[in-house]
Amino acid sequence: MPLIEGHVVDLHSKEPVAGAHVKIQCGEDVTHFCHTDPWGKFSFETVQEPGKAGCKVSASLFGVPSREVVARPDCADLRLTLDLSTHVAFQILSRGDCDPAPQPCTSLVAGREYAMDLQIGDPVQSYIHHVEWSAKGADITPSGKHSAIIFAHGHSPVTFAAKLYGTRPPGDAGGAPPPSFMVSTTQSVTPPPPIPVSRVSLQRSAVRPTREENLWTLIRANKRAIGFNEYREFINRVLCSPRKDEGLAVRYPTYPQDGQRFHREQGELISTFGVGAYELLRTATELFLLLNCRVENKGELEGEHLLAERARRQTYTSGDLRQMAQRFLGDNNYIKHVIEAAFPQDEGRHGVFCDGVLLRQEPCLIELIWSYWHEESMLTQSLAAISRRFQNHHSRGSKDPLAHFEMDPLRPLNNILWGYVQEEYRRLTIPRRSLEYSHHYGLTLFGKANPGARSADPRSKFLESFHNLLHRCAQFFKEDNDTTVIADGFPLLNALREVHLVLAQGAHNQFGDLPWTARVEMLIEQWIMARSETRDFLQSRAMVPYTQAWMPQVDTMKSLQGWTDISVSQFHDLGTYGEQLLLSIRFGNWMEIDDEDVAKNWARYWRPEAQGYLHAYRAVAGVDLTNPDTVDYTLPGVLLQRRLEAQARVR
């Protein structure tokens, strides 16, 4: 039978229309119906013979009909047009605190955000289900059903496209692709206004805001979300008997569901004996990290945290962490750069069992240096000493400082310690963590528990590059405080690139799993050290202003065992500040940034953390990294051993 073939396109944009309803009437009694494929094409067989009277062909979509065309039975290239794009209009509006109300824009300014609304007229609007956005030469992020946020990078014109997907009217035939059509618009982009000439005055020189600041806000929010105080409250809320407090349901939206699984497992696993309690504690700890490490789950910055971020950034901050995560981690420029350069032919995958490159669209913001400094604080060694005494092991000295440690079975911690000891084979060993510290940062643990296994691939240049960066920060802060000087940001930018490159070299093998496991185990160790049973036995100092409940017990244990007398608070600051600094460097696309303002903003934003790290390092290692003459690259483990020997000589 002869075929009638053709395609349906939009009248103005010439884009193909998918899922259009095509009607073919051959004679008075013969009517055919079909739908266009994703490329707007259609084809059907007719009983008419070539040379006979033609068939009337028409198309419609979203209530918009085409002009009826008479086609021969053997027509092979019939073209139908639908006037769809005239029902859709793009409107670009300004976004900012200075505008009393959003204003329509005819052109874009590079480096600014705008809101784009899609105005859809009748009858098309009632059929539209959702819109997919795309852009060439700009970033575009959906913000509503028919709206998006756009950000233009360069100065050349950009093209925005919106593909509208609809629902079929009642009674329409199924089995065809979803009805859709695409509309696009091109907008000119003008360069940002020139920065005015900076003149010497009694105020700090201005630096324009940069997009990377949103990533830094996410890192600080993540640090608060997975901190020990939040973890301890989570464990009490989930594993202890729920309290009748209506405020919890407001503060924690998932409060009614959080504890259901664990309360069920408590009845199944926990008894007077066995390791069920410890296993449940570990499961709850892993769930805590899963729930809070995912930055898209944190919602909004509120109250004092939002005010603090606005003060740091010295600009308006919306506080929408989900939007920040989608833009700066879900489509991370650094990750895209690595994949495109190293795996240009491989297709991205979302599952660990598929071939190709694994796409981690929402990385967990955890850095192993946090575990290193907490291990140097003797947190792990303190609990190891308690677990040895729990098993009735005598210490190596002539007198056992924990000889009177007795954990009666009436205290809940008794069974937790039993599970902790029994599950030792599942925990990371000190040599294994030490080898990974060496692989990430070239850092090594010294002591009898780590005889010194040789690392196959240490990062010997990390300490040099990181300390050089901190040294450059100290110089920049000094220049930046001088209101008669415009501080140079390029030395900072080069130092950031160097640290970023060294960090990337160590992101292999156990990079994803070992930091996660180490964080889970150390959170559990902190929780055990913070228990009232441990506190009652060790009788720690009550007047010292510690910030977390586990710290006094660790310092007391160090005094009993004759270990370092440096406060655990200094080690905690090194771990917390170091983690945030390295995360901001690791996930920034520093190899493609050539703007010194980004480095300046980085230093100003992270100044409290950088200054805190410099002070804590001097307190712990006795080395001043702000020394203008030289920068010390000696391993911290070596410096700690020297201070311990000097401490022993004084005693």
N, C-alpha and C positions, 0 to 999 in steps of 0.2 A: 504494500500500500504506500501511496505517496506520503511524504512527511512535510509538515509545516514546522520550521525551526525559526527561532528568533531570540531576542533578548530584550529585557526591560531595564531602562536606565532612568536616572533622574534628569529632568529637563535642563537644569542649569549646571549642576556639578558634573554631569555625565557619568556619575558613579553607578555601578550595577545595583539593582534592587533585588534582594534575596527574599524568597517566600511570598512574592507577589501572586495574587490570585488571577489566573489567566482564563478567559472565557472564549471559546471558539464555537461559532454557530454556522454549520454547513446546511443550508436549506432551512426549512421551517421546523422540521422535527428532529434534527440531529444537532445536539449541543454537547460540547466537550468542555471539561475543566481540568486544569493542571496548575502547578506552582513552579515558580522559577527556582533554580538551584542556587547555591551560595554565590555563583558568579553571574546571577541574573539571567541565565539562559533557560529556555524551555523548548520542548519538542513533543509532537504528538502525531499519531497516524490518523489520516482521514480516509473516509470511504470514497471521497470524490476522486475522479480520475483526472490526470493532467489535461488541461485544455477546457475543462468544464467550468461552470460558474464558481467564483471564489467563495471563501468562507470569511465571515465577519469575526475579527479578532479584537479583543479589548482586554485591558488589565486594570487592576485596582489594588490599593494597599492603604490601610489606615483610613478608609473612607474617601480616598482621593482617586478618582477614575482617570483613565487615559482616553485619548481620542480613539474611536472605533476605526479600525483599518480593515480593508478587504484584501485578503491574501489569496494567491493562487494555491491550488493543492500541493504544488511542488515547490513552494517558496522556501528558500534555504537561509535567508538572512532578513527576517522581519524585525523591525525595530519599533518598540513601543516606548513612549515617554510618559513619566508621571511627574507632575509639578509638585514635588514634595518639599524641596529645599526652601521654597518661598514661605512655607509655614514655620520655618525654624530660623531664628536669628540669634547671633552671638552678641552678648553685651559684656563689656569689660569694665569693672568698677575699681576704683582706688581703694586701698586698704591701709589704715594707719591711724594713729592716735590724734594726729593733727587735724584730720578732716572731721567736721561736725557730723557729716553723713557721707556715705560712699558716693563718689561722683563718677559719671561715665567717662571713659578714656578713649581717645582715638588712636593713641600710640603708646607704646610701652617704654619704660626707662629701665635699662639694664641694672640688675642688682636689687630690684624691688619686687615685692609680692603684690599680686592683684587677684581680685575675685572675678571669675567668669561665670555668668549665668546663661543658660540656654532657654530662650523664650520660645515656647512651642504653642502654636495657635490651634484652633479648632479646624477640622475634626481630629487632627493627628494626636493631640495631647491625650485624649482618652484612651488611646491604644498603646502608648509607650509604657514599657515595663521597666527598663533600665538603660543606662547610657554607659558606653565605654569610651574613655578619653585617650588621646595620644597627641604627642607634640614633637616637632622637629626643631631642635635648637633651644629648647626650654624644658623646665620641669613642670609637670602638671600632676596634681593630687586631688582626687575626688573629695568633695566636702559635703555633698548632699545628693539628692536624687538627680537633679539637673544642674548641679553647680560644681565648680572645682576651683582650686587655688593654683595660680600659675606664677612661675619665676623665670625670667629671661636671663640667660648668661651673657651672651656676647652682644654685638652691635648689629648683626645682620638680621634681616626679617625672619620671623618664625611663623610656622604653620601649625595651627591647631585643628584637630579633627575630632568629631564626635560621631560614634556609630550608635544609632538608636535601634534598640531591640524592642519589639512589640509583642503583644498577645493577639491571638486570632479572635475575630468576632465570633459570637455563638453560632454554631452550626457549620463553621468552616471546616474543610477537610483536613485531616491530620496527615502525618507521615512526611511532610515537607520540612525543609530547614526553617528555623525561626525567622519570621519576617524582620527584615532589617534594611537600613540604608544609611549612608554616610554623608555627612556635611562637613565642610571645612572652611577655614578662613585664614588669611595671611595678614599679620600685623607687623608694622614697622617697629623697630627698636632704636631708641636714641641712647647715646652714652650717658652715664650718670653725670650730674653736674660736677664740674671740676672742684676738687678740694681746694678751699681757699688757702692762700699762702700762709703758712704758719709763722707767726711772729712771737718774739720773746715776750712773755707776759707772766703774771703771777698766777698761773694755772697750768695744769697738765695739758700737754698737747693732745688734741683730739684725734681719735682713730675711729674710722667708720665701723659699724657692726658687721660681722661676717656670719655666714650661714653655719659654720662649724660650731658656733656656740650652743646650738640646740643639742648636739651630741654630748657636749660637756654637761649640760643640764641633766640629761638622761643618766650619765654616769654617777652624778651626785645623788640623784633620786634612787638609783639602784643600790648605792652604798648604804643609804638609810634603810632600804627595804629588807636587805639581807643581813643587817647588823645583829649582834647577839641579843640586844634587848628585845628587838622584834621577834627573834627566833624563840627566846624564852617565853614570851607572852603567847606565841603561837602554840608551843608545846603545852603550856598550861591550859590554853583554851580548847585544844583538841583532845588531849589525852587525860586531862583531869575531868572531874564532874562539871558539867556546864553550869554556869552561874545564871541566875535569873536577872539579867541586866539588859533592859531594852536598848541601852546605848550601844551594846555590842553589835546588834543587828544593823545599826546605822553606820558604825565605824568599819565593820567588816561585812560587806554585802553577802559573802558566802558563809557567814557564821552558822546558819541552820544546817548547812550541808557538810561543812568541813569535818565535823567529828563523826559522821555516821559510819564511815568505813572503819575508823579506828575503834569506836565503841563496840562495833561488831567483832573486830579482831581481838579486842580485849577479852571478851568472853570466850573466844576460841583458843587463844594462844596463852594468855597470862594465867598462871597458876602460882602456887607457892614455890614451885621448883621449875627449873628449866631456863632456857634462853629466850623464851617468847617475849618477855618484856623488853629486853635489849633489841631484839629484832624489830619490834614494833616502834621503838624509839628511833632506830635508824631509818625505817621506812618513813616515819613522820618527818624526819630531818630532810630526807631527799625530796619529799613532797613540798616541804617549806621552800626549798631552793627552786623547785620547778614552778611553784606558784608565784614567787617573788622575783626570781631572776629574769623572768620574761618581762621586758620593759613595757610591752604593749598592754600589760594587765594593770598598770599602776594608775591609770585614769588621769586625774588632775592634780597639779600642785595647788596647795591651798594654804591659807593663813601665813604663818611666819616663814614657811619654806618658799612660798611664792614671792613674798617681799624680799627675802634674802637673795633669790635669783635675780630679781629686777635690780637690786642694788649692785650685785656683782657685774651684771651685763650692762648696767647703766642705760638700759633701753626697755621698751615694752616687752614683756614676756607673757604669752597667752596662758601658759600653764598646762596646755593640752599635750600630755606626754605621749599619748597614742599617736597623734599626728607627727610628733617629733621622731618617734621610733620608726614609723612607716617611711619617713623621708630620709632619715640618716642611718638607719640600720637595716630596714627591710630592703633597701635598694642601695646598699653601701658602695660608695665609689671606689674605695680601696679594694673590696672584695671583687667588684666588677673588673677593675684594672688587672688584678692577679689572674682571674679566670680567662679574660680575653687574651692576655699575653702568654700564659703558660698552657692553656688548653683551648686553642682557637677552634678546633674541630669537634670538641666534645660537647654533647648536649647536657644541659643541667638536669639533675635529678633531685627528687625530694625524699627518696628512700635509701636506706643504707644497703639494701639488697639489690639495687639497680646498678647497671654500668653507667659510666659517665661521671660528671663532677657533682658532688653532693652540695646542694644549695642550702646554706644555713642562713635563712632570711632573718632570723631573730637570735643572734648570738647571745650567750649568757655572759654577762659582764663580770667575769671572775678572772683574777690574775694570780699566778702562783706565788708571786713575791709576798703576798699576804701570808701564805702558809710558812714561807721561809722565815720571816721575822718573828712570827708567833712560835715557831719551833726554837729559834734562838732565844726566845724569852723563857724557855724551859717549861712551856705549857705541857707538851707531850711527855717530857721527862718526869714532870711532877706526877702525872697520872700513872706513868709507868712504875714509879716508885711505890705509889699506893697499891697498884695491882700486884706488885711483887710481894708486898707485905700482906696483902689479902690472901696470898697463897702460902704465907708463912715462910717466905724467903728472908734470910738475914742479909743486911746490907754488907758491902765490901769492907767497911771499916770495923774497928774493934767494938764500937758501940752502934747500935741501930737507933737512929733518931725517931723511928716510927715504931719502936718496940711496943708502945702502949696503944697502938691503933687496934681497936676492936669494933667490928661492925656487926652488931647483933641482928638476928634475923627478923626482928620486929620493925626494923627501919627499912623503908622501900629501897634505899640505895643498895642494900645487901644483894638483892637479886639482880639489880642492874650491873653491879660489878662482876657478879658471877657470869652473866652473859657477855660482858666486855672481855673477860679473860678467856672464856670458851671460844669466842669468835676471833681470837687473835690471828688465826691463820688467814682470815679474810681481809685483814687490815694491811695497809701499806707499811712496809718496813722502812726504817731510817735510811739504810743504804739506797733503797729504790727512790725515795724522795730526794736524797742527796744527788743522785745521778741526774734526776730531772731538773733540779735546781741548776746543776752545771750545764745541762743542755739548753735551758732557757736563758740563764743569766751568767753562767760561769761561776756561780757561787757554790761553795762546798761546806758541808757540815764537818767539824772536827770533834773528835772524842772517841772514847773506847767503843761506843756502840756503832761507830762507822769507821772501820779499819782503813778506809781510803781506797775504794774501788776506782779503777781508772776509767774516766769517761771517754767514750768514743768520739764525741762531737761536742766539746765545751764551747761556750760563747766567751772566749777570752777577751774580746773587745767590748763587752757590754758595760762592765763597771767603768772602764775608761770613758766611754761615750756618755753614759748616764751622769757620771760625776762632772764631766765637762759641761753637760747641759745645765746641771744645777749651778755650776760655777758661773756660766754665762747668765743664768737667771739672776744671781746675786748682783752681777755687774749691771744688768739691765735695770733692776729695781733701784739701784743707787742712782743711775742716770735718769730714770723716769721720775724720781722724787725731786730732782733738780729742775725747777720750773724755768730755768734759763737754758736748758739743753733739750734737744729733740733726740731721744734715745734711738740708737740704731737697732733695727730688728733683724737684720740679715744674719749676724752671728747666731742668734737664737734659731732662725729658720734652718740654717745649715746643721746645727746641733740636733734639732728635732728630726731632720731627715736621717742623720746618722743613727740615732737611737731607733727610729722606725725600721730602718733596714736591718739592724742587728736583731731586733725583736722578730721580724719576719723570718729570719734564718732559723730561729729556734721553734717556729710554729709547726712542728712535724711530730710524727709518731704518737706519743702519749699526750700531745698538746691539749686535746679536747677532753679526755677522760680523767687523767691524773689530777689536774687542779680541782675538778669537780669532786672526786673522791676524797682528796685531801681536805677540802673545805667541809665536807659532810663529817668526816671523822673528827676534825678539830672543833667543830661546833658542838659535837657530842661531848668531847673532852671538856670544853668550857662549861657546858651544862652540868656535868658531874662535879667539876670543881666549884661551881656556884651553889651546889646543894647545901642545905642546912646541916646535914650530917658531916660533910667535909669541913664546913666552917666551924662547927662546934668542936671537932677534934683538934684542928690546927690552931684555933684561938688567934686569928689574925688581928692586926691592928685596926681598931675601930675609928680612929681619928684621921686616918689618911684619906684624902678626897679622891678615891678611885671612881672611875666612870662606869665600870661594869662589875657585876657581882662576882665574877670568877677571879678577878685580879688579886684581891688580898690573899687568897689561899695560895696562889702561885708564888707571890713574894715571900710568904711565910715559909713555904716549902724550900725555897732557895736558901733562906737563912738557916733552916734546920740541916740541910745537906751540905752547906759550905760552898754553894755555887755562887755565881756572880751576884753582886749586891746592887746592880743597876735595876731601877724600877721597871716593872713589866709595862707600865704606862708608856715608857719611851719606845719599847719594842712594838707595842700596839700602834702607836702613832706612825712608826716607820712602815708597818704593814698596811695600814689604812691609807695613809697619804701616798705611799709608793704605788699601791694598786690603782688609785684614781689617776695618778700622773701617767702611768704606763698604759692604762686603757685608753686615755685620750690620745696617746701617741700611736698605739697599735692600730686603732680603728680609724684614724685620720688618714686621708689620702695625701700624705706629706710629699711624696715623690713628684706629684704633679702641681703642688702649690708653689708659686713663685712670688707671692705677695707678702711683703714683710708685715703688713697690718694683721694678717692672720696669726703670725708668730707673736706679735705684740699683744693681741687680744688673748692668745693662749696664756702668756706669762701673767697678764693682769688678772685674768679669770682665776687661774690656779695659784695665785700668789700666796694665799693662806696655806695651801697644801705644800707648796715648794719651800716656803719659809719654815713651816712646821717640820718637814723632813730634814732640812739642814740643821735645825736645832736638835732634833732627836738623834740624828747621826753623830753629832758632836758629843751628846750626852752618853750615847751607847759605845761608840768606837773611840772617842777622844780625838777625833780628827775634824778640823774646821775646813769645810769645802769652800768657804768664801775666801780663803787665803789668796791674796792677789799674786803671790810669787809662784805657787805651784799647786797642782791638784793631786791629791793622794788617791791612788788606784789599788792600794793594798786590800786583799780580801778581808771582809768584815770578820770572818772566822779567825783569821790570824790576829787581828787587832783585839778581839775578845779574849783570846788565849793569853795575850800579853797582859791585858788588864787583870785577868784572873790570877796570873802569876804575881803581879804587883800587889794585888789584894792579899794573897797568901803570905807574902813577905811582911806586909804590915801587921798581919795577925800574929 
